[in-house]
Amino acid sequence: MVFPQPYRAHLSLCISYKTETYLFTCSIKGVNKENSSEMFRRKKLLSQAPSTRTRLRLALYVGAASISGLVVLLLIVFNITKREMSKAAYAGIQTINTETFQTRDSVFRGSINIPVIGLLIDVKGGNAPVKLNSISFSLQGSSKPCFKNMENIKIWYTGSEKSFSPANMVYSGIAPAENQQRVDINRTIPQGISYFWITSDIKSDANPGQIIDAEVSSVVINGNSLLTLLAAPPGSKVIRNNKVMYSQSSGSFNDVNIWNSDRQGKGQHADIIPAANTCYFIQKGNEVTISGASEIPFISVEQSGKLTATKEYHMNELTVNSGGLIQANEANAGNAVIKKLTLEDGASYIHASSGEFAPVNANLSPTSNVVFLKYSQATFQNSFTWGNVSFDARDASDAEIGKAFKSVKGNFEIRNTGNGSLYTEGVAIMSIKGNFVMTNGSFEGVRKVNSKLVMNVGGEFMITGGTFKDVENNSTESARTTLNLFGDVTLTGGKILLNNARDDGSFINMMGMENPRVRWTQSDKAQVELCNVSVKPQKEVFLKGNKLGEIAEGRIMTVERNAKLWCATFQVTGQGKFMLSDYATLCIGHVKGISSTSDDGNIITGQRQFSSGANYVYYMNTTPQETGRFSTFPKEGTIRNLTIKKENPSQSVILSSDFFVTDQVKVSMGDLDKGNYKLSLSDMSQKNNLVN
């Protein structure tokens, strides 16, 4: 490292060891090689009070100057004692991890139940729940003195949901303090992930621009102290410079008598409505209606409060807290404006207008809810990142939604589309992190020539009613839909028509490793015509109801390399083709096994191709179960692995033809009866042979 003369240098070295992180900083200044280190300091980045001391020796050597500057050599020597942080192991419990998290944003003066910091507790292994005895936290990082800005500190529990909702309070009445406080919780929490939240009310006379922050240093679980991975994660909140008015009853927004400067109604009534730089808080149980108002600075709808907007309104900022509701009714064209909408987790927005979705900018939390009770093509002009979305309109026309709904963090539900249909056109990608649910209505995939839709569904794909198509009709050229499905598939009602695409057709891809084992449940009550279906590598699909089908003529159902299809006793049906790839696994539960020609067995499509390099598993409690007579490709009569996995030892599988096994025969439960047929083993399979 070379410095020009004169020079001043500041060196930083961040070192992580297991769960500890240290920052070493060194300032060096001077004009010649005789200068040495001016300052050296070590800062521990994690705010913790360790039960065991950590020893670290550091030697700093400065020397070896050159004409052009100074060369600095840092030599670090560690001697750190073993220590577990944020992770503990107890009898019957594999691990317990704790993490904290925060967001960085601003808050209005006068707000209540503001989440300051969240705590995640992850219990893995074992079967018994554990007891959270206490949480130790402080308001470190907040502007001092914190009691001038904060009050009513509370702790909440939201179960496995990483979204705050003020529904389950576990502790209240905590006075704000910078010093560490230990709060007794004594709550049993289950296996898996649990979330706790520390919230604060912001005083109506808090100092603008000051910081709201907190850190959780440790928890006690089952009587054992456990440090959090990071006591003070990045994030804090800044207090905004606003005046306050609180609703005291339901009524018109323009009625000065329903507003008071004190939450309990002990302050001053409003003089004029709206007043500059004022946040109007709609309190629990109050419903306020806006019907013609000049520009409103800020509105905050609190839990169980409701705002109804109609005709004309103009809001600079609207915030809806968890459990709060706004309903936007029919408005005059161009006179319904919300410059910035914030829907917190659990907040709801009902759109009951054929006009444009009012917000210009929107921050829609993942578990917020937007319901369209009425809409038209004019409604969907802007693209947002949505939370939960529902269409439930008795009065609606056709609407193109591909441009507006590119990203949905929650669920996407179609309940009713009136006399119209939802569709996309052009090239559209819709990514839905939650579930796709359709109970009624119409979705027509794509319209117009050369249109392509890719729909990614991270959760369940469920259709119980209505009509779902890949393409509007079968005369639309070069149009198709691709469904990338990461979760379960449930088709128990309605019409699922996925063979309207011409040429190569549309595609269903069962894929993704976040949920590697998924179910396909299908009822005869649903009219199903399937496109190409692929089970992608590393994915396992379990048939759980009636069948998988109908695979349309000219379309292919493929179990790809390293994928598995567990058929149970259900069938894959249709006039299309079934293809089992090399290294794929077919798990067969039908009493007749599988066949290349007959209408018996698990696979009864028009064409069938079973790979000689695939794996075949016979399972379930069907007995005696036949392997079935089937051809294999490219090597006839050859399979890679044969596994017998019945439910009890007395159940049997009977060979229906000769087999040559290249890798292994494994009987883990039940009996393999060769009968009059030959089971030949390769040299490798003879070594690995596990036949009883």
C-alpha positions in Angstrom: 0.0 0.0 0.0 1.7 3.2 -1.1 0.8 6.8 0.0 2.0 10.0 -1.6 3.8 12.6 0.6 2.5 14.3 2.6 -0.1 11.6 3.4 -2.8 10.7 5.8 -4.3 7.2 5.7 -7.2 5.5 7.4 -7.2 1.7 7.3 -10.1 -0.5 8.1 -10.1 -4.3 8.4 -13.2 -6.3 9.0 -12.7 -9.8 10.4 -15.4 -12.4 10.9 -14.9 -15.5 13.0 -17.9 -17.8 13.2 -20.6 -15.5 14.6 -18.3 -12.7 15.8 -17.2 -9.8 13.7 -14.5 -7.3 14.6 -13.6 -4.0 12.9 -9.9 -2.8 13.2 -9.2 0.8 12.2 -5.8 2.5 12.0 -5.1 6.1 11.2 -1.5 7.0 10.0 -0.2 10.4 9.1 3.1 12.1 8.4 5.6 13.0 5.7 8.4 10.4 6.2 9.1 6.9 7.1 9.8 7.7 10.8 6.1 8.4 11.4 4.3 5.6 13.1 0.8 4.7 13.9 -1.2 7.6 15.4 -4.1 5.6 16.5 -5.2 2.0 16.7 -8.6 0.8 17.9 -10.7 -2.3 17.9 -14.5 -2.2 17.7 -16.7 -5.2 18.2 -19.5 -4.9 15.7 -22.0 -7.0 17.6 -23.5 -5.5 20.7 -23.3 -8.3 23.2 -22.4 -9.2 26.7 -20.5 -12.4 26.3 -20.5 -15.0 29.0 -17.0 -16.2 28.0 -14.2 -13.8 27.3 -12.8 -13.5 23.8 -9.1 -13.1 23.6 -7.4 -11.6 20.6 -3.9 -10.6 20.1 -3.0 -8.2 17.4 0.3 -7.0 16.3 0.7 -4.0 14.1 4.0 -3.5 12.4 4.7 -0.3 10.5 7.9 -0.1 8.5 9.6 -0.8 5.2 9.3 2.7 3.8 10.0 3.4 0.2 10.8 6.6 -1.6 7.3 7.0 -2.9 5.5 6.3 0.4 4.9 4.1 3.3 4.2 0.3 3.2 2.0 -0.9 6.0 1.9 -4.6 7.0 -0.8 -5.8 9.3 -0.3 -9.1 11.0 -3.3 -10.5 12.8 -3.0 -13.4 15.3 -6.2 -15.0 16.6 -6.7 -16.8 19.9 -10.5 -17.0 20.2 -12.2 -19.3 22.6 -15.1 -21.4 21.3 -18.4 -19.7 21.8 -22.0 -20.2 20.5 -23.9 -17.0 19.7 -27.5 -16.9 18.4 -27.6 -20.7 18.4 -28.1 -23.2 21.2 -28.7 -26.9 21.5 -30.9 -28.4 24.3 -32.0 -31.9 25.1 -34.6 -32.9 22.6 -34.0 -29.8 20.5 -31.6 -29.7 17.7 -31.0 -25.9 17.4 -32.6 -22.6 18.4 -31.6 -19.6 16.4 -32.5 -16.0 17.1 -32.3 -13.1 14.7 -33.4 -9.4 14.7 -34.5 -7.2 11.9 -35.6 -3.6 11.2 -36.7 -1.4 8.4 -35.6 2.2 7.6 -38.5 4.6 7.1 -40.3 7.6 8.6 -43.2 7.9 11.0 -45.8 10.5 11.8 -45.9 12.2 15.1 -48.9 10.9 17.0 -48.7 7.4 15.5 -49.3 4.3 17.7 -48.0 0.7 17.7 -45.1 1.5 15.4 -42.8 -1.7 15.0 -39.3 -0.6 16.0 -37.6 -4.0 15.9 -38.6 -7.6 15.1 -37.3 -10.8 16.7 -37.2 -14.2 14.9 -36.9 -17.4 17.0 -36.3 -20.5 15.0 -36.7 -23.9 16.8 -35.5 -26.9 14.8 -35.4 -30.5 15.7 -37.2 -32.4 18.4 -40.9 -32.5 18.9 -41.6 -30.5 22.1 -42.3 -26.7 22.1 -40.0 -24.5 24.1 -40.7 -21.7 26.6 -39.5 -18.1 25.9 -38.8 -16.9 29.4 -37.7 -13.3 28.7 -36.4 -10.8 26.2 -33.7 -8.3 27.0 -33.7 -5.1 24.9 -33.0 -1.4 25.0 -33.8 1.7 22.9 -30.1 2.2 22.1 -29.7 4.2 18.9 -32.8 6.3 19.6 -32.3 10.1 20.0 -31.9 10.9 23.7 -33.8 11.3 25.9 -36.0 8.7 24.2 -38.9 9.3 26.6 -39.5 12.7 25.0 -40.4 11.0 21.7 -41.6 7.6 22.7 -44.2 6.1 25.0 -46.2 2.9 25.6 -43.6 0.3 24.6 -45.3 -3.0 23.9 -44.3 -6.6 22.8 -46.4 -8.5 20.3 -46.5 -12.0 18.9 -47.5 -12.9 15.3 -46.8 -16.6 15.2 -45.1 -17.8 12.0 -46.1 -14.6 10.1 -43.3 -12.2 9.3 -45.8 -9.3 9.1 -46.8 -7.1 12.0 -50.3 -7.1 13.2 -51.4 -5.5 16.6 -53.6 -8.5 17.4 -51.7 -10.6 20.0 -50.0 -8.4 22.7 -47.8 -10.3 25.1 -46.5 -7.4 27.2 -47.4 -3.7 27.7 -46.7 -0.8 30.0 -43.0 -0.7 29.4 -41.4 2.8 30.0 -39.0 3.9 27.3 -35.4 3.8 28.4 -31.9 3.7 26.8 -30.7 1.1 29.4 -31.2 -2.6 28.8 -34.5 -3.9 30.2 -35.4 -7.5 30.8 -39.1 -8.3 30.2 -40.6 -11.6 31.4 -42.6 -13.2 28.6 -43.1 -16.8 29.8 -44.7 -17.9 26.6 -44.6 -21.4 25.0 -43.6 -21.2 21.4 -43.9 -24.1 18.9 -41.4 -25.8 16.6 -40.5 -23.7 13.6 -40.2 -19.9 13.2 -41.9 -17.5 15.6 -42.0 -13.7 15.4 -42.1 -11.1 18.1 -42.2 -7.3 17.8 -41.3 -4.4 20.0 -43.5 -1.4 19.2 -43.7 2.2 20.4 -46.2 5.0 20.3 -44.8 8.3 19.0 -45.8 11.3 21.0 -47.8 14.0 19.2 -45.2 16.6 20.4 -42.1 14.5 19.6 -39.1 16.3 18.1 -39.1 16.1 14.3 -36.1 14.6 12.7 -35.1 12.5 15.7 -34.5 8.7 15.6 -36.5 5.8 16.9 -34.4 2.7 17.3 -33.9 -0.4 19.5 -31.7 -3.5 20.0 -32.4 -6.9 21.4 -29.3 -8.3 23.1 -30.5 -11.7 24.3 -33.4 -14.0 25.1 -33.9 -16.6 27.7 -35.3 -19.9 26.4 -36.0 -22.9 28.7 -33.9 -21.1 31.4 -30.9 -20.7 29.1 -29.6 -17.3 27.9 -29.1 -17.0 24.2 -27.5 -14.0 22.4 -29.1 -12.7 19.2 -27.0 -13.0 16.1 -27.1 -9.2 15.6 -28.4 -7.1 18.5 -28.8 -3.9 16.5 -29.5 -4.7 12.8 -29.5 -2.0 10.2 -32.6 0.2 10.2 -34.3 2.9 12.2 -37.2 5.3 11.9 -37.2 9.1 11.6 -39.9 11.3 13.2 -41.7 13.5 10.7 -42.6 17.1 11.2 -46.4 17.1 11.2 -49.3 18.4 13.3 -52.0 16.0 14.5 -55.7 15.7 14.5 -57.6 12.6 15.8 -61.1 11.5 14.8 -63.5 11.3 17.8 -66.5 9.8 15.9 -67.6 8.8 12.4 -68.7 11.5 10.0 -67.7 13.7 7.1 -64.0 14.5 6.8 -64.9 18.2 6.3 -66.8 18.3 9.7 -64.4 20.2 12.1 -66.3 18.8 15.1 -65.2 15.2 14.6 -61.5 16.2 14.9 -59.4 17.0 18.0 -55.7 17.6 18.7 -55.8 15.1 21.5 -56.3 11.3 21.0 -58.7 11.3 24.0 -60.6 14.4 22.8 -59.1 16.7 25.5 -57.4 19.1 23.1 -58.5 21.6 20.5 -61.1 21.1 17.8 -60.0 21.7 14.2 -60.4 25.3 12.9 -60.2 24.6 9.2 -60.3 21.4 7.2 -57.8 20.5 5.8 -55.0 22.3 7.6 -51.5 22.5 6.2 -48.9 19.9 7.3 -51.5 18.0 9.4 -51.9 14.3 9.7 -55.5 13.2 10.3 -55.7 9.9 12.3 -58.9 7.9 11.8 -59.2 6.0 15.1 -60.5 2.6 15.8 -64.3 2.2 15.2 -64.6 5.5 13.3 -65.6 5.7 9.6 -64.8 9.0 7.9 -66.1 9.9 4.4 -64.4 12.2 1.9 -66.7 13.5 -0.8 -65.2 16.6 -2.3 -62.2 18.0 -0.5 -59.3 20.2 -1.4 -55.7 18.9 -1.1 -55.3 16.8 2.1 -51.7 16.6 3.5 -51.7 13.3 5.3 -54.3 10.7 6.5 -53.5 7.7 8.6 -56.2 5.0 9.0 -55.6 3.0 12.2 -56.7 -0.5 13.1 -60.4 -1.0 12.7 -60.8 2.5 11.2 -62.3 3.1 7.8 -62.0 5.8 5.2 -64.5 6.0 2.3 -63.6 8.2 -0.6 -66.0 9.2 -3.4 -66.7 11.8 -6.1 -63.6 14.0 -5.7 -60.6 13.7 -3.4 -56.9 14.6 -3.5 -54.6 13.2 -0.8 -50.8 13.7 -0.7 -50.2 10.7 1.5 -52.5 8.0 2.8 -51.3 5.4 5.2 -53.5 2.4 6.2 -52.3 0.5 9.3 -52.9 -3.2 9.9 -56.6 -3.8 10.2 -57.5 -0.5 8.7 -59.6 0.0 5.5 -60.0 2.4 2.7 -62.9 2.0 0.1 -62.6 4.1 -3.1 -66.0 4.4 -4.7 -67.0 5.8 -8.1 -65.4 9.2 -8.6 -65.4 11.9 -11.2 -62.9 11.2 -14.0 -59.5 12.7 -13.1 -60.6 13.9 -9.7 -59.5 10.8 -7.6 -55.9 11.2 -6.7 -53.7 9.6 -4.0 -50.2 10.7 -4.6 -48.7 8.1 -2.3 -50.5 5.1 -0.7 -49.0 3.0 2.0 -50.8 -0.2 2.9 -49.1 -1.9 5.8 -49.3 -5.6 6.4 -52.9 -6.5 7.1 -54.3 -3.3 5.7 -57.0 -3.3 3.0 -58.0 -1.3 0.0 -61.4 -1.8 -1.7 -61.7 -0.5 -5.3 -65.3 -0.1 -6.2 -65.0 2.1 -9.2 -64.7 1.7 -13.0 -62.1 4.5 -12.9 -58.3 4.4 -12.5 -56.7 2.8 -9.4 -56.2 6.1 -7.6 -52.6 5.9 -6.2 -49.9 7.4 -8.3 -47.2 5.7 -6.1 -47.9 2.8 -3.8 -46.1 0.9 -1.2 -48.2 -2.3 -0.8 -46.9 -4.6 1.9 -46.8 -8.4 1.2 -49.8 -9.2 3.3 -51.8 -6.1 2.5 -55.1 -6.7 0.6 -56.5 -5.0 -2.5 -59.9 -6.1 -3.6 -61.5 -5.0 -6.9 -65.3 -5.0 -6.5 -65.6 -3.0 -9.7 -63.2 -2.2 -12.5 -62.7 -1.5 -16.2 -59.8 -1.4 -18.6 -59.1 2.1 -17.3 -58.4 0.8 -13.8 -55.1 -0.9 -14.6 -52.9 1.8 -15.9 -49.9 1.6 -13.5 -47.7 -1.2 -12.4 -47.0 -1.8 -8.7 -45.6 -4.5 -6.5 -48.8 -5.8 -4.9 -49.5 -7.7 -1.7 -52.7 -9.9 -1.8 -55.0 -9.2 -4.8 -58.6 -10.2 -5.3 -61.1 -9.7 -8.1 -64.7 -10.0 -7.0 -66.7 -7.9 -9.4 -70.3 -8.5 -10.4 -70.1 -5.5 -12.6 -67.0 -5.7 -14.8 -65.9 -5.7 -18.4 -62.9 -7.2 -20.1 -59.6 -6.0 -18.7 -55.9 -6.5 -19.7 -53.9 -7.0 -16.5 -50.5 -8.2 -17.6 -48.9 -4.7 -17.5 -50.3 -3.9 -14.0 -49.7 -7.2 -12.2 -46.1 -8.0 -13.0 -45.2 -8.6 -9.3 -47.5 -9.9 -6.6 -45.9 -10.7 -3.2 -49.0 -12.3 -1.8 -51.9 -14.3 -3.2 -53.7 -13.6 -6.5 -57.4 -14.6 -6.4 -60.2 -14.5 -9.0 -63.6 -14.8 -7.5 -65.8 -13.0 -10.0 -65.2 -11.1 -13.3 -68.8 -10.1 -14.1 -69.6 -10.4 -17.7 -66.0 -10.0 -18.8 -62.6 -11.7 -18.7 -59.2 -11.0 -17.4 -56.4 -11.5 -20.0 -52.9 -10.4 -21.1 -51.6 -9.4 -24.5 -48.1 -8.9 -26.0 -45.3 -10.3 -23.9 -46.2 -10.5 -20.2 -44.6 -11.9 -17.1 -46.7 -12.3 -13.9 -44.8 -13.4 -10.8 -47.0 -14.4 -7.9 -45.1 -15.3 -4.7 -48.2 -16.7 -2.9 -51.1 -18.7 -4.2 -53.1 -18.4 -7.4 -56.7 -19.2 -6.5 -59.7 -19.1 -8.8 -63.2 -19.9 -7.6 -65.2 -18.2 -10.4 -64.9 -15.8 -13.2 -62.9 -16.0 -16.4 -59.1 -15.8 -17.2 -58.3 -16.1 -20.8 -54.5 -16.2 -20.7 -53.4 -14.3 -23.8 -55.2 -12.6 -26.6 -53.8 -11.4 -30.0 -51.3 -12.9 -32.3 -47.7 -13.5 -31.0 -48.8 -12.9 -27.4 -46.8 -14.8 -24.7 -47.6 -15.0 -21.0 -45.3 -16.5 -18.4 -47.0 -16.9 -15.0 -44.8 -17.9 -12.0 -46.7 -19.1 -9.0 -44.7 -19.7 -5.9 -47.5 -21.1 -3.8 -50.4 -23.3 -4.6 -52.2 -23.2 -8.0 -55.8 -23.8 -7.2 -58.9 -23.8 -9.4 -62.2 -24.8 -8.0 -64.5 -22.9 -10.4 -64.7 -20.5 -13.3 -62.8 -20.8 -16.6 -59.0 -20.7 -17.0 -57.5 -20.7 -20.5 -54.0 -20.5 -21.9 -55.1 -18.7 -25.0 -58.4 -17.0 -25.8 -59.2 -19.4 -28.7 -57.4 -22.0 -30.9 -57.2 -19.6 -33.9 -54.8 -17.2 -32.3 -51.4 -17.8 -34.0 -48.1 -17.9 -32.1 -49.7 -17.3 -28.8 -49.1 -19.4 -25.6 -48.9 -19.5 -21.9 -46.2 -20.9 -19.7 -47.1 -21.8 -16.1 -44.1 -22.2 -13.8 -45.6 -23.8 -10.7 -43.5 -24.1 -7.6 -46.2 -25.5 -5.2 -49.2 -27.8 -5.1 -51.7 -28.0 -7.9 -55.4 -28.4 -7.1 -58.0 -28.7 -9.9 -61.4 -29.6 -8.4 -63.9 -27.6 -10.4 -64.5 -25.3 -13.3 -62.9 -25.5 -16.7 -59.1 -25.6 -17.2 -58.6 -25.4 -20.9 -54.9 -25.3 -21.7 -54.7 -26.7 -25.2 -55.8 -23.6 -27.2 -52.3 -22.7 -28.2 -51.3 -23.9 -31.6 -48.0 -25.4 -32.8 -45.8 -26.5 -29.8 -48.6 -25.5 -27.4 -48.5 -24.1 -23.9 -46.4 -25.5 -21.0 -46.8 -26.4 -17.3 -43.4 -26.7 -15.5 -43.5 -28.2 -12.0 -40.3 -26.8 -10.7 -38.3 -25.1 -7.8 -36.4 -26.4 -4.8 -37.9 -24.3 -2.1 -40.7 -26.8 -2.0 -39.2 -29.9 -3.6 -42.2 -32.2 -2.9 -45.6 -31.1 -4.1 -49.1 -32.6 -4.7 -51.3 -32.8 -7.7 -55.0 -33.1 -6.7 -57.6 -33.3 -9.5 -61.3 -34.1 -9.3 -63.6 -35.4 -12.1 -65.8 -32.4 -11.4 -63.2 -30.3 -13.1 -63.1 -30.2 -17.0 -59.4 -30.4 -17.6 -57.5 -30.3 -20.9 -53.8 -30.1 -20.3 -50.9 -28.7 -22.4 -47.4 -30.0 -22.2 -46.5 -30.8 -18.5 -42.9 -31.3 -17.2 -41.7 -32.4 -13.8 -38.4 -30.6 -13.7 -35.1 -32.0 -12.2 -35.1 -32.6 -8.4 -38.8 -32.1 -8.2 -41.2 -34.8 -6.7 -44.9 -34.7 -7.6 -47.4 -36.9 -5.7 -50.7 -37.6 -7.3 -53.4 -37.2 -4.5 -56.7 -37.4 -6.3 -58.4 -39.2 -9.2 -55.9 -38.5 -11.9 -53.5 -36.3 -13.8 -55.1 -35.4 -17.2 -56.3 -35.2 -19.8 -53.0 -34.7 -21.6 -54.2 -33.4 -25.0 -53.3 -35.1 -28.3 -50.0 -33.8 -29.5 -48.9 -32.7 -26.0 -46.3 -34.4 -23.8 -46.2 -35.2 -20.1 -42.4 -35.5 -19.2 -40.8 -36.7 -16.0 -37.3 -35.2 -16.5 -33.9 -36.4 -15.4 -33.7 -36.7 -11.5 -37.4 -35.9 -11.1 -39.9 -38.2 -9.5 -43.6 -38.9 -10.1 -45.4 -40.7 -7.3 -48.6 -42.0 -8.9 -50.2 -43.9 -5.9 -53.1 -45.8 -7.5 -54.1 -42.8 -9.7 -53.7 -42.6 -13.5 -52.1 -40.2 -16.0 -54.6 -40.0 -18.8 -55.2 -38.4 -22.2 -54.5 -38.8 -25.9 -51.1 -37.2 -25.6 -47.7 -38.8 -24.8 -46.1 -39.8 -21.5 -42.3 -39.7 -21.4 -40.1 -41.0 -18.6 -36.6 -39.7 -19.0 -33.2 -41.2 -18.3 -32.5 -41.1 -14.5 -36.1 -40.1 -13.8 -38.1 -42.1 -11.3 -41.6 -43.5 -11.7 -43.3 -44.7 -8.5 -46.1 -47.1 -9.3 -48.9 -48.0 -6.9 -51.6 -49.4 -9.3 -52.3 -53.1 -8.9 -51.6 -53.6 -12.6 -48.4 -51.7 -12.6 -47.7 -49.9 -15.9 -48.2 -51.0 -19.5 -47.2 -49.8 -23.0 -50.4 -50.7 -24.6 -53.3 -51.6 -22.3 -55.7 -49.2 -20.5 -54.7 -50.7 -17.1 -52.1 -49.3 -14.8 -50.9 -45.9 -13.7 -50.1 -44.6 -17.2 -52.8 -44.8 -19.9 -52.0 -42.0 -22.3 -52.2 -42.4 -26.1 -48.4 -42.8 -26.4 -45.9 -43.9 -23.7 -42.2 -44.0 -23.6 -40.4 -45.5 -20.6 -36.6 -45.0 -20.5 -34.3 -48.0 -20.0 -32.2 -45.6 -17.9 -35.0 -44.7 -15.5 -35.8 -45.9 -12.0 -39.0 -47.9 -11.2 -40.5 -48.1 -7.7 -43.4 -50.3 -6.7 -45.1 -49.2 -3.5 -48.5 -48.8 -1.7 -50.4 -51.6 0.0 -51.8 -53.1 -3.3 -51.1 -56.9 -3.3 -50.3 -58.9 -5.3 -49.1 -56.0 -7.5 -48.0 -56.7 -11.1 -45.0 -54.9 -12.6 -47.0 -54.7 -15.9 -45.7 -55.4 -19.4 -44.0 -52.3 -20.8 -41.3 -51.6 -23.4 -38.3 -49.5 -22.6 -36.2 -47.2 -24.8 -33.5 -47.2 -26.1 -32.7 -50.7 -24.6 -35.7 -53.0 -24.6 -36.4 -54.9 -21.4 -33.9 -52.9 -19.5 -34.2 -50.6 -16.4 -31.7 -48.8 -14.2 -33.1 -49.5 -10.7 -35.9 -51.6 -9.4 -37.2 -50.9 -5.9 -39.9 -52.8 -4.0 -41.3 -50.6 -1.2 -44.5 -52.1 0.1 -46.2 -51.2 3.3 -45.7 -54.5 5.1 -43.6 -57.7 4.6 -46.5 -59.9 3.4 -47.3 -57.8 0.4 -45.8 -58.8 -3.0 -44.8 -57.6 -6.4 -45.0 -60.1 -9.3 -42.9 -59.8 -12.4 -44.9 -59.6 -15.6 -42.0 -59.8 -18.0 -38.2 -60.4 -18.1 -36.1 -57.5 -16.8 -32.4 -56.6 -17.1 -31.4 -54.3 -14.2 -28.2 -52.2 -14.9 -27.7 -50.7 -11.4 -29.6 -52.2 -8.4 -32.6 -54.2 -7.3 -33.7 -53.2 -3.8 -36.5 -54.8 -1.7 -36.9 -52.6 1.3 -40.3 -54.0 2.3 -42.5 -56.8 0.8 -41.6 -59.6 -1.5 -40.5 -59.8 -5.2 -42.0 -62.8 -6.9 -40.2 -63.5 -10.2 -42.6 -66.3 -11.2 -41.7 -67.7 -14.6 -39.8 -64.6 -15.6 -36.1 -63.8 -15.6 -34.6 -61.0 -13.6 -31.1 -60.5 -14.9 -28.5 -58.3 -13.1 -25.4 -56.6 -14.5 -22.1 -56.9 -12.8 -22.8 -53.7 -10.9 -26.3 -54.7 -9.9 -25.0 -58.1 -8.7 -22.6 -56.3 -6.3 -25.4 -54.0 -5.1 -28.1 -56.6 -5.2 -30.4 -56.4 -2.2 -33.0 -58.9 -3.3 -34.2 -61.0 -0.4 
